[in-house]
């Protein structure tokens, strides 16, 4: 473990949260993964929507949760299945895991559809990696409070 991650590990207020990242652009996926890992997150990668579904399918438990996955960060437009398709499929299956969507095509219709399907946030490209880390952290913190709070208080906001 390098010093940066070690320092973050000692000061972060949560155990290593596991984030599943799906992005078809190899360079952007590498950058997101590297940034989240340096921020203390455990990251699993998926190269597209099909790989995301494969990973999720391997981890779905009988109680309709994803084993050990605290959050999914997914591009919307990817080969195979889009991030919106995956979000809709998980919702339809009753699988409960917060999902942050990222997109270069973030019109109001896309943001509205993502919100209706239950995305905790939509982040428009290009975005600052610190901004994405903040959304991920806020989403994970919101997830841990949501069942007790019973409302959207503190829910991450969409960023255009």
C-alpha positions as CSV (number, residue, x, y, z in Angstrom):
1,X,0.0,0.0,0.0
2,X,1.4,3.4,-0.9
3,X,1.7,6.3,1.5
4,X,-1.2,8.3,0.0
5,X,-3.6,5.4,0.4
6,X,-2.3,4.5,3.8
7,X,-2.8,8.1,5.0
8,X,-6.4,8.1,3.6
9,X,-7.1,4.7,5.1
10,X,-6.1,6.0,8.6
11,X,-8.3,9.1,8.3
12,X,-11.4,8.0,6.4
13,X,-14.6,7.5,8.4
14,X,-15.7,4.3,6.7
15,X,-14.2,0.8,6.0
16,X,-13.0,0.4,2.5
17,X,-16.2,0.9,0.5
18,X,-16.4,-1.2,-2.7
19,X,-17.3,0.7,-5.9
20,X,-18.1,-1.1,-9.2
21,X,-17.0,1.2,-12.1
22,X,-18.3,0.6,-15.6
23,X,-16.9,2.8,-18.4
24,X,-16.1,1.8,-22.0
25,X,-13.4,4.4,-22.4
26,X,-10.3,2.6,-21.2
27,X,-8.4,5.7,-20.3
28,X,-11.3,7.3,-18.4
29,X,-12.0,4.0,-16.6
30,X,-8.3,3.8,-15.6
31,X,-8.4,7.5,-14.3
32,X,-11.6,7.0,-12.4
33,X,-10.4,3.7,-10.9
34,X,-7.0,5.2,-9.9
35,X,-8.6,8.3,-8.4
36,X,-11.1,6.3,-6.3
37,X,-8.4,3.9,-5.1
38,X,-6.2,6.8,-4.1
39,X,-9.2,8.1,-2.2
40,X,-9.4,4.8,-0.2
41,X,-12.1,3.0,-2.1
42,X,-11.9,-0.6,-3.2
43,X,-12.7,-0.6,-6.9
44,X,-13.9,-3.3,-9.3
45,X,-13.8,-2.5,-13.0
46,X,-16.2,-3.4,-15.9
47,X,-15.3,-2.5,-19.5
48,X,-18.9,-2.0,-20.7
49,X,-22.6,-2.6,-19.8
50,X,-22.4,-6.3,-20.6
51,X,-19.4,-6.7,-18.3
52,X,-21.2,-4.7,-15.6
53,X,-24.2,-7.1,-15.8
54,X,-21.9,-10.1,-15.7
55,X,-20.2,-8.7,-12.5
56,X,-23.5,-7.8,-10.9
57,X,-25.0,-11.2,-11.8
58,X,-22.1,-13.0,-10.0
59,X,-22.7,-11.0,-6.9
60,X,-26.5,-10.9,-6.5
61,X,-27.5,-12.4,-3.2
62,X,-30.8,-14.0,-2.2
63,X,-31.9,-10.8,-0.4
64,X,-31.6,-8.8,-3.7
65,X,-28.5,-6.9,-2.8
66,X,-25.1,-7.0,-4.5
67,X,-22.6,-8.8,-2.2
68,X,-20.0,-6.4,-1.0
69,X,-20.9,-3.6,-3.6
70,X,-21.6,-0.3,-1.9
71,X,-22.1,1.7,-5.1
72,X,-22.0,1.5,-8.9
73,X,-20.5,4.3,-11.0
74,X,-21.5,3.7,-14.7
75,X,-21.3,5.5,-17.9
76,X,-24.7,5.8,-19.6
77,X,-23.7,5.2,-23.2
78,X,-21.7,2.0,-23.5
79,X,-21.7,-1.0,-25.9
80,X,-23.9,-3.9,-24.9
81,X,-26.1,-2.4,-22.2
82,X,-26.4,1.3,-21.3
83,X,-26.1,2.5,-17.8
84,X,-29.8,3.3,-17.9
85,X,-30.6,-0.2,-19.1
86,X,-28.6,-1.7,-16.2
87,X,-30.2,0.6,-13.7
88,X,-33.7,-0.3,-15.0
89,X,-32.9,-4.0,-14.9
90,X,-31.6,-3.9,-11.3
91,X,-34.6,-1.9,-10.3
92,X,-37.0,-4.4,-12.0
93,X,-35.2,-7.3,-10.4
94,X,-35.5,-5.7,-7.0
95,X,-31.8,-5.4,-6.5
96,X,-30.9,-2.5,-4.2
97,X,-27.6,-0.8,-4.8
98,X,-27.1,3.0,-5.3
99,X,-25.9,4.0,-8.8
100,X,-24.2,7.1,-10.0
101,X,-24.4,7.7,-13.7
102,X,-21.8,9.6,-15.8
103,X,-22.5,10.9,-19.2
104,X,-21.3,13.2,-22.0
105,X,-25.0,13.4,-23.2
106,X,-26.6,14.8,-20.1
107,X,-29.7,16.5,-21.4
108,X,-32.7,17.1,-19.2
109,X,-34.6,14.0,-20.5
110,X,-31.6,11.8,-19.6
111,X,-31.4,13.3,-16.1
112,X,-35.1,12.9,-15.6
113,X,-35.1,9.3,-16.8
114,X,-32.1,8.5,-14.5
115,X,-33.9,10.1,-11.5
116,X,-37.1,8.1,-12.3
117,X,-35.1,4.9,-12.3
118,X,-33.5,5.7,-9.0
119,X,-30.0,7.0,-9.8
120,X,-28.6,8.7,-6.8
121,X,-26.8,11.2,-9.0
122,X,-25.9,12.0,-12.6
123,X,-22.5,13.6,-13.3
124,X,-22.0,15.3,-16.7
125,X,-18.7,14.9,-18.5
126,X,-16.3,16.4,-18.5
127,X,-16.0,16.4,-14.7
128,X,-13.4,17.0,-12.1
129,X,-12.2,13.8,-10.4
130,X,-12.5,15.4,-7.0
131,X,-16.1,16.2,-7.9
132,X,-16.8,12.6,-8.7
133,X,-15.1,11.4,-5.5
134,X,-17.3,13.8,-3.5
135,X,-20.4,12.4,-5.2
136,X,-19.3,8.8,-4.6
137,X,-18.6,9.5,-0.9
138,X,-21.8,11.4,-0.4
139,X,-23.8,8.6,-2.1
140,X,-22.2,6.0,0.1
141,X,-22.9,8.0,3.2
142,X,-26.5,8.6,2.0
143,X,-26.9,4.9,1.4
144,X,-25.9,4.1,5.0
145,X,-28.4,6.7,6.4
146,X,-31.3,6.1,3.9
147,X,-33.0,3.1,5.6
148,X,-33.0,4.9,9.0
149,X,-33.9,8.3,7.6
150,X,-36.7,7.1,5.4
151,X,-36.4,10.1,3.1
152,X,-34.1,11.8,0.6
153,X,-32.5,14.1,3.2
154,X,-28.8,14.5,2.3
155,X,-29.3,12.6,-1.1
156,X,-26.6,13.7,-3.6
157,X,-27.8,16.2,-6.2
158,X,-27.4,15.8,-9.9
159,X,-24.5,17.9,-11.3
160,X,-24.9,19.4,-14.8
